[in-house]
C-alpha cells in the first residue's frame, strides 16, 4: 500500500482503544452490509463516520466505496453483495474525537435474501 505507515498507525488506534470492527454475516443480506463496532466490553460504539471499500476476490478491479449509516447500535451500508465467495473489506473512519482509524477483513460470504 502507498500509505503503509499511515495505515499501520490507524490500525493501532483500534487496538489502543480495545475496539473491534465486525462484518455481521448473519444480519447482512445480498444488498446490505451490517457492521458492528464494539469496545473491549462488547458495547456498541458510534463513530464520527465509517466508510467501506470492498471488492470480491474474483473482481479486484471492481471496488465499491460507500458510507455506512448508524442505525440502532450498528452500521448499515447498501451495497451489492450478491456474489458468494471471498470479499475484501477496508473499514476507514474517524472516532468521535476526530482520530482516524482503519482496518481490513477478508470475509467468506454466502448471500442471503
Contact map, one row per residue, 1 for C-alpha under 8 A:
11110000000000000000000000000000000000000000000000000000000000000000000000000000000000000000000000000000000000000
11110000000000000000000000000000000000000000000000000000000000000000000000000000000000000000000000000000000000000
11111110000000000000000000000000000000000000000000000000000000000000000000000000000000000000000000000000000000000
11111111000000000000000000000000000000000000000000000000000000000000000000000000000000000000000000000000000000000
00111111100000000000000000000000000000000000000000000000000000000000000000000000000000000000000000000000000000000
00111111110000000000000000000000000000000000000000000000000000000000000000000000000000000000000000000000000000000
00111111111000000000000000000000000000000000000000000000000000000000000000000000000000000000000000001110000000000
00011111111100000000000000000000000000000000000000000000000000000000000000000000000000000000000000000000000000000
00001111111110000000000000000000000000000000000000000000000000000000000000000000000000000000000000001000000000000
00000111111111000000000000000000000000000000000000000000000000000000000000000000000000000000000000011110000000000
00000011111111100000000000000000000000000000000000000000000000000000000000000000000000000000000000001110000000000
00000001111111110000000000000000000000000000000000000000000000000000000000000000000000000000000000001000000000000
00000000111111111000000000000000000000000000000000000000000000000000000000000000000000000000000000111000000000000
00000000011111111111000000000000000000000000000000000000000000000000000000000000000000000000000000001100000000000
00000000001111111111000000000000000000000000000000000000000000000000000000000000000000000000000000000000000000000
00000000000111111110000000000000000000000000000000000000000000000000000000000000000000000000000000000000000000000
00000000000011111110000000000000000000110000000000000000000000000000000000000000000000000000000000000000000000000
00000000000001111111000000000000000000110000000000000000000000000000000000000000000000000000000000000000000000000
00000000000001111111100000000000000011110000000000000000000000000000000000000000000000000000000000000000000000000
00000000000001100111110000000000000011110000000000000000000000000000000000000000000000000000000000000000000000000
00000000000000000011111000000000001111000000000000000000000000000000000000000000000000000010000000000010000000000
00000000000000000001111100000000001110000000000000000000000000000000000000000000000000000000000000000000000000000
00000000000000000000111110000000111100000000000000000000000000000000000000000000000000000000000000000000001000000
00000000000000000000011111110000111100000000000000000000000000000000000000000000000000000000000000000000000000000
00000000000000000000001111111000010000000000000000000000000000000000000000000000000000000000000000000000000010000
00000000000000000000000111110000000000000000000000000000000000000000000000000000000000000000000000000000000000000
00000000000000000000000111111000110000000000000000000000000000000000000000000000000000000000000000000000000000000
00000000000000000000000111111111110000000000000000000000000000000000000000000000000000000000000000000000000000010
00000000000000000000000010111111100000000000000000000000000000000000000000000000100000000000000000000000000000111
00000000000000000000000000011111100000000000000000000000000000000000000000000011111000000000000000000000000000111
00000000000000000000000000011111100000000000000000000000000000000000000000000111110000000000000000000000000000000
00000000000000000000000000011111110000000000000000000000000000000000000000011111100000000000000000000000000000000
00000000000000000000001100111111111000000000000000000000000000000000000000011110100000000000000000000000000000000
00000000000000000000001110110001111100000000000000000000000000000000000001111000000000000000000000000000000000000
00000000000000000000111100000000111110000000000000000000000000000000000001110000000000000000000000000000000000000
00000000000000000000111100000000011111000001100000000000000000000000000011100000000000000000000000000000000000000
00000000000000000011110000000000001111100001110000000000000000000000000001000000000000000000000000000000000000000
00000000000000000011100000000000000111111111100000000000000000000000000000000000000000000000000000000000000000000
00000000000000001111000000000000000011111111100000000000000000000000000000000000000000000000000000000000000000000
00000000000000001111000000000000000001111110000000000000000000000000000000000000000000000000000000000000000000000
00000000000000000000000000000000000001111110000000000000000000000000000000000000000000000000000000000000000000000
00000000000000000000000000000000000001111111000000000000000000000000000000000000000000000000000000000000000000000
00000000000000000000000000000000000001111111100000000000000000000000000000000000000000000000000000000000000000000
00000000000000000000000000000000000111100111110000000000000000000000000011000000000000000000000000000000000000000
00000000000000000000000000000000000111100011111000000000000000000000000010000000000000000000000000000000000000000
00000000000000000000000000000000000010000001111100000000000000000000010011000000000000000000001100000000000000000
00000000000000000000000000000000000000000000111111000000000000000000000000000000000000000000111100000000000000000
00000000000000000000000000000000000000000000011111000000000000000000000000000000000000000000111111000000000000000
00000000000000000000000000000000000000000000001111100000000000000011000000000000000000000000111000000000000000000
00000000000000000000000000000000000000000000001111110000000000000011100000000000000000000011110000000000000000000
00000000000000000000000000000000000000000000000011111000000000001111000000000000000000000011100000000000000000000
00000000000000000000000000000000000000000000000001111100000000011111000000000000000000001111000000000000000000000
00000000000000000000000000000000000000000000000000111110000000111100000000000000000000001110000000000000000000000
00000000000000000000000000000000000000000000000000011111000000111000000000000000000000111100000000000000000000000
00000000000000000000000000000000000000000000000000001111101111110000000000000000000000111000000000000000000000000
00000000000000000000000000000000000000000000000000000111111101000000000000000000001011110000000000000000000000000
00000000000000000000000000000000000000000000000000000011111100000000000000000000000011110000000000000000000000000
00000000000000000000000000000000000000000000000000000001111100000000000000000000000000000000000000000000000000000
00000000000000000000000000000000000000000000000000000011111111100000000000000000000000000000000000000000000000000
00000000000000000000000000000000000000000000000000000011111111100000000000000000000000000000000000000000000000000
00000000000000000000000000000000000000000000000000000010001111100000000000000000000000000000000000000000000000000
00000000000000000000000000000000000000000000000000000011001111110000000000000000000000000000000000000000000000000
00000000000000000000000000000000000000000000000000001110001111111000000000000000000000000000000000000000000000000
00000000000000000000000000000000000000000000000000011110000001111100000000000000000000000000000000000000000000000
00000000000000000000000000000000000000000000000000111100000000111110000000000000000000000000000000000000000000000
00000000000000000000000000000000000000000000000000111000000000011111000000001110000000000000000000000000000000000
00000000000000000000000000000000000000000000000011110000000000001111100000001000000000000000000000000000000000000
00000000000000000000000000000000000000000000000011110000000000000111110000111100000000000000000000000000000000000
00000000000000000000000000000000000000000000000001000000000000000011111000111000000000000000000000000000000000000
00000000000000000000000000000000000000000000010000000000000000000001111111110000000000000000000000000000000000000
00000000000000000000000000000000000000000000000000000000000000000000111111110000000000000000000000000000000000000
00000000000000000000000000000000000000000000000000000000000000000000011111000000000000000000000000000000000000000
00000000000000000000000000000000000100000001110000000000000000000000011111100000000000000000000000000000000000000
00000000000000000000000000000000011110000001010000000000000000000000011111110000000000000000000000000000000000000
00000000000000000000000000000000011100000000000000000000000000000001111011111000000000000000000000000000000000000
00000000000000000000000000000001111000000000000000000000000000000001111001111100000000000000000000000000000000000
00000000000000000000000000000001110000000000000000000000000000000111100000111110000000000000000000000000000000000
00000000000000000000000000000011100000000000000000000000000000000101000000011111000000000000000000000000000000000
00000000000000000000000000000111100000000000000000000000000000000100000000001111100000000000000000000000000000000
00000000000000000000000000000111000000000000000000000000000000000000000000000111110000000000000000000000000000000
00000000000000000000000000001111100000000000000000000000000000000000000000000011111100000000000000000000000000100
00000000000000000000000000000110000000000000000000000000000000000000000000000001111100000000000000000000000000100
00000000000000000000000000000100000000000000000000000001000000000000000000000000111110000000000000000000000001100
00000000000000000000000000000000000000000000000000000000000000000000000000000000111111000000000000000000000111100
00000000000000000000000000000000000000000000000000000001100000000000000000000000001111100000000000000000001111000
00000000000000000000000000000000000000000000000000000001100000000000000000000000000111110000000000000000011110000
00000000000000000000000000000000000000000000000000000111100000000000000000000000000011111000000000000000011110000
00000000000000000000000000000000000000000000000000000111100000000000000000000000000001111100000000000001111000000
00000000000000000000000000000000000000000000000000011110000000000000000000000000000000111110000000000001111000000
00000000000000000000000000000000000000000000000000011100000000000000000000000000000000011111000000000111100000000
00000000000000000000100000000000000000000000000001111000000000000000000000000000000000001111100000000111000000000
00000000000000000000000000000000000000000000000001110000000000000000000000000000000000000111110000011110000000000
00000000000000000000000000000000000000000000001111100000000000000000000000000000000000000011111000011100000000000
00000000000000000000000000000000000000000000001111000000000000000000000000000000000000000001111111111000000000000
00000000000000000000000000000000000000000000011110000000000000000000000000000000000000000000111111111000000000000
00000000000000000000000000000000000000000000011100000000000000000000000000000000000000000000011111100000000000000
00000000000000000000000000000000000000000000000100000000000000000000000000000000000000000000011111100000000000000
00000000000000000000000000000000000000000000000100000000000000000000000000000000000000000000011111110000000000000
00000000000010000000000000000000000000000000000000000000000000000000000000000000000000000000011111111000000000000
00000000010010000000000000000000000000000000000000000000000000000000000000000000000000000001111001111100000000000
00000010111111000000000000000000000000000000000000000000000000000000000000000000000000000001111000111110000000000
00000010011001000000000000000000000000000000000000000000000000000000000000000000000000000111100000011111000000000
00000010011000000000100000000000000000000000000000000000000000000000000000000000000000000111000000001111100000000
00000000000000000000000000000000000000000000000000000000000000000000000000000000000000011110000000000111110000000
00000000000000000000000000000000000000000000000000000000000000000000000000000000000000011100000000000011111000000
00000000000000000000000000000000000000000000000000000000000000000000000000000000000001111000000000000001111100000
00000000000000000000001000000000000000000000000000000000000000000000000000000000000011111000000000000000111110000
00000000000000000000000000000000000000000000000000000000000000000000000000000000000111100000000000000000011111000
00000000000000000000000010000000000000000000000000000000000000000000000000000000000111100000000000000000001111100
00000000000000000000000000000000000000000000000000000000000000000000000000000000001110000000000000000000000111110
00000000000000000000000000001100000000000000000000000000000000000000000000000000111100000000000000000000000011111
00000000000000000000000000011100000000000000000000000000000000000000000000000000000000000000000000000000000001111
00000000000000000000000000001100000000000000000000000000000000000000000000000000000000000000000000000000000000111
